[in-house]
Amino acid sequence: MATQTYTVTGMTCSHCVNSVSAEAGAIPGVTDVQVDLASGTVTVTSDQPVDETAVAAAVDGAGYELAR
């Protein structure tokens, strides 16, 4: 199991949380996604480490940006 937390900018509501959760959850190998709207963080749990570019692409697909 691998767990990584990322900061996402632009999330303001529950729709944002749902969008990011759905996109990140579709990454192959991801088993859980927890989004904390208050802190702007997304924690991704997966079978194997997930490439950060895949997470960035998923967040971008949801309409937000991964802070780097």
N, CA, C and O of each residue as an XYZ file, in Angstrom:
272
protein
N       0.830     -1.188      0.000
C       0.000      0.000      0.000
C       0.875      1.253      0.000
O       1.905      1.319      0.672
N       0.441      2.222     -0.759
C       1.133      3.509     -0.804
C       0.107      4.607     -0.583
O      -0.993      4.557     -1.133
N       0.465      5.595      0.220
C      -0.413      6.729      0.483
C       0.377      8.011      0.267
O       1.488      8.170      0.772
N      -0.218      8.919     -0.490
C       0.428     10.203     -0.756
C      -0.611     11.307     -0.647
O      -1.749     11.136     -1.085
N      -0.231     12.430     -0.069
C      -1.131     13.569      0.068
C      -0.649     14.709     -0.813
O       0.540     15.024     -0.854
N      -1.589     15.317     -1.514
C      -1.305     16.416     -2.432
C      -2.162     17.623     -2.047
O      -3.228     17.471     -1.450
N      -1.694     18.804     -2.390
C      -2.472     20.017     -2.195
C      -3.079     20.413     -3.533
O      -2.390     20.456     -4.553
N      -4.378     20.703     -3.517
C      -5.108     21.076     -4.730
C      -5.647     22.485     -4.553
O      -6.226     22.809     -3.516
N      -5.459     23.318     -5.564
C      -5.961     24.687     -5.489
C      -7.255     24.819     -6.273
O      -7.452     24.155     -7.291
N      -8.131     25.680     -5.788
C      -9.363     26.003     -6.499
C     -10.616     25.308     -6.015
O     -11.708     25.633     -6.482
N     -10.500     24.355     -5.085
C     -11.691     23.659     -4.601
C     -12.433     24.555     -3.611
O     -11.829     25.115     -2.696
N     -13.756     24.688     -3.802
C     -14.531     25.567     -2.921
C     -15.811     24.938     -2.384
O     -16.436     25.512     -1.492
N     -16.224     23.774     -2.897
C     -17.517     23.217     -2.483
C     -17.525     21.693     -2.591
O     -16.535     21.084     -2.997
N     -18.646     21.089     -2.224
C     -18.756     19.634     -2.258
C     -18.711     19.091     -3.687
O     -18.277     17.960     -3.907
N     -19.153     19.887     -4.653
C     -19.048     19.455     -6.049
C     -17.577     19.303     -6.437
O     -17.209     18.370     -7.151
N     -16.746     20.223     -5.965
C     -15.308     20.151     -6.214
C     -14.746     18.845     -5.630
O     -13.987     18.135     -6.289
N     -15.124     18.552     -4.412
C     -14.672     17.345     -3.733
C     -15.072     16.107     -4.531
O     -14.253     15.212     -4.743
N     -16.325     16.053     -4.971
C     -16.808     14.901     -5.731
C     -16.080     14.755     -7.062
O     -15.750     13.640     -7.467
N     -15.829     15.861     -7.743
C     -15.146     15.822     -9.037
C     -13.718     15.301     -8.893
O     -13.288     14.428     -9.647
N     -12.994     15.841     -7.925
C     -11.609     15.415     -7.710
C     -11.571     13.953     -7.258
O     -10.714     13.191     -7.705
N     -12.485     13.561     -6.384
C     -12.537     12.171     -5.916
C     -12.773     11.203     -7.068
O     -12.116     10.166     -7.160
N     -13.706     11.543     -7.940
C     -14.031     10.666     -9.072
C     -12.860     10.545    -10.036
O     -12.524      9.442    -10.468
N     -12.239     11.664    -10.373
C     -11.115     11.634    -11.322
C      -9.915     10.890    -10.747
O      -9.323     10.052    -11.426
N      -9.554     11.189     -9.507
C      -8.404     10.525     -8.892
C      -8.694      9.043     -8.652
O      -7.802      8.203     -8.766
N      -9.934      8.735     -8.322
C     -10.308      7.341     -8.091
C     -10.262      6.481     -9.338
O     -10.230      5.254     -9.247
N     -10.259      7.113    -10.500
C     -10.208      6.382    -11.769
C      -8.782      6.026    -12.190
O      -8.590      5.307    -13.171
N      -7.789      6.518    -11.464
C      -6.399      6.180    -11.781
C      -6.186      4.701    -11.471
O      -6.534      4.240    -10.384
N      -5.614      3.954    -12.417
C      -5.381      2.514    -12.172
C      -4.565      2.273    -10.906
O      -3.528      2.902    -10.695
N      -5.042      1.359    -10.070
C      -4.352      1.001     -8.840
C      -4.797      1.769     -7.617
O      -4.485      1.374     -6.493
N      -5.529      2.870     -7.812
C      -5.981      3.667     -6.676
C      -7.116      2.932     -5.971
O      -8.077      2.499     -6.606
N      -6.993      2.795     -4.648
C      -7.996      2.073     -3.871
C      -8.857      2.992     -3.012
O      -9.953      2.615     -2.599
N      -8.352      4.220     -2.739
C      -9.123      5.148     -1.909
C      -8.652      6.570     -2.175
O      -7.471      6.818     -2.417
N      -9.606      7.500     -2.125
C      -9.301      8.923     -2.269
C     -10.060      9.663     -1.183
O     -11.277      9.519     -1.058
N      -9.343     10.453     -0.399
C      -9.952     11.275      0.643
C      -9.629     12.731      0.337
O      -8.462     13.107      0.222
N     -10.674     13.548      0.205
C     -10.488     14.966     -0.082
C     -10.908     15.773      1.138
O     -12.014     15.606      1.652
N     -10.021     16.648      1.597
C     -10.317     17.533      2.720
C     -10.456     18.941      2.153
O      -9.463     19.608      1.862
N     -11.698     19.380      2.001
C     -11.976     20.684      1.402
C     -11.369     21.820      2.222
O     -10.829     22.771      1.657
N     -11.453     21.731      3.541
C     -10.972     22.805      4.410
C      -9.478     23.066      4.229
O      -9.044     24.218      4.211
N      -8.699     22.003      4.096
C      -7.244     22.166      3.965
C      -6.792     22.152      2.505
O      -5.649     22.496      2.204
N      -7.695     21.753      1.596
C      -7.338     21.680      0.187
C      -6.425     20.518     -0.142
O      -5.646     20.578     -1.094
N      -6.521     19.456      0.649
C      -5.653     18.310      0.403
C      -6.430     17.114     -0.146
O      -7.621     16.941      0.112
N      -5.711     16.305     -0.907
C      -6.246     15.071     -1.461
C      -5.264     13.963     -1.093
O      -4.082     14.033     -1.426
N      -5.765     12.944     -0.405
C      -4.922     11.817     -0.034
C      -5.319     10.624     -0.885
O      -6.474     10.198     -0.894
N      -4.332     10.095     -1.602
C      -4.558      8.990     -2.526
C      -3.880      7.743     -1.969
O      -2.686      7.753     -1.668
N      -4.652      6.675     -1.837
C      -4.123      5.392     -1.399
C      -4.194      4.435     -2.588
O      -5.201      4.371     -3.293
N      -3.110      3.697     -2.793
C      -3.050      2.818     -3.960
C      -2.272      1.547     -3.640
O      -1.566      1.457     -2.635
N      -2.425      0.563     -4.535
C      -1.702     -0.700     -4.385
C      -0.198     -0.481     -4.526
O       0.597     -1.053     -3.781
N       0.175      0.350     -5.487
C       1.566      0.696     -5.779
C       1.669      2.214     -5.810
O       0.657      2.890     -5.997
N       2.857      2.762     -5.634
C       2.988      4.218     -5.736
C       2.449      4.729     -7.077
O       2.699      4.130     -8.123
N       1.711      5.834     -7.033
C       1.120      6.430     -8.220
C       2.008      7.591     -8.668
O       2.449      8.401     -7.852
N       2.261      7.658     -9.957
C       3.063      8.738    -10.511
C       2.342     10.070    -10.291
O       1.143     10.177    -10.545
N       3.065     11.073     -9.823
C       2.459     12.374     -9.536
C       1.833     12.998    -10.784
O       0.847     13.727    -10.684
N       2.396     12.718    -11.947
C       1.825     13.281    -13.178
C       0.438     12.723    -13.449
O      -0.408     13.414    -14.017
N       0.193     11.476    -13.047
C      -1.141     10.887    -13.219
C      -2.138     11.576    -12.296
O      -3.278     11.831    -12.684
N      -1.708     11.877    -11.077
C      -2.578     12.580    -10.135
C      -2.829     14.002    -10.634
O      -3.957     14.492    -10.581
N      -1.783     14.658    -11.115
C      -1.930     16.017    -11.635
C      -2.892     16.045    -12.815
O      -3.706     16.960    -12.931
N      -2.804     15.048    -13.691
C      -3.703     14.972    -14.848
C      -5.142     14.739    -14.406
O      -6.065     15.307    -14.991
N      -5.347     13.914    -13.382
C      -6.693     13.648    -12.875
C      -7.286     14.908    -12.251
O      -8.450     15.235    -12.483
N      -6.488     15.606    -11.466
C      -6.950     16.839    -10.828
C      -7.271     17.883    -11.903
O      -8.276     18.588    -11.816
N      -6.410     17.969    -12.909
C      -6.645     18.889    -14.020
C      -7.932     18.525    -14.758
O      -8.690     19.406    -15.166
N      -8.175     17.229    -14.927
C      -9.389     16.763    -15.590
C     -10.650     17.140    -14.830
O     -11.723     17.288    -15.414
N     -10.505     17.295    -13.521
C     -11.638     17.713    -12.686
C     -11.814     19.227    -12.699
O     -12.812     19.750    -12.201
N     -10.823     19.935    -13.280
C     -10.927     21.388    -13.378
C     -10.166     22.159    -12.318
O     -10.426     23.341    -12.090
N      -9.214     21.481    -11.667
C      -8.452     22.111    -10.592
C      -6.962     21.924    -10.861
O      -6.577     21.345    -11.876
N      -6.133     22.412     -9.955
C      -4.698     22.349    -10.183
C      -3.977     21.807     -8.969
O      -4.276     22.169     -7.831
N      -3.016     20.928     -9.234
C      -2.172     20.396     -8.183
C      -1.130     21.449     -7.837
O      -0.412     21.922     -8.718
N      -1.039     21.817     -6.571
C      -0.034     22.799     -6.143
C       1.314     22.105     -6.059
O       1.419     20.997     -5.533
N       2.343     22.759     -6.577
C       3.678     22.135     -6.541
C       4.684     23.046     -5.930
O       5.856     22.687     -5.819
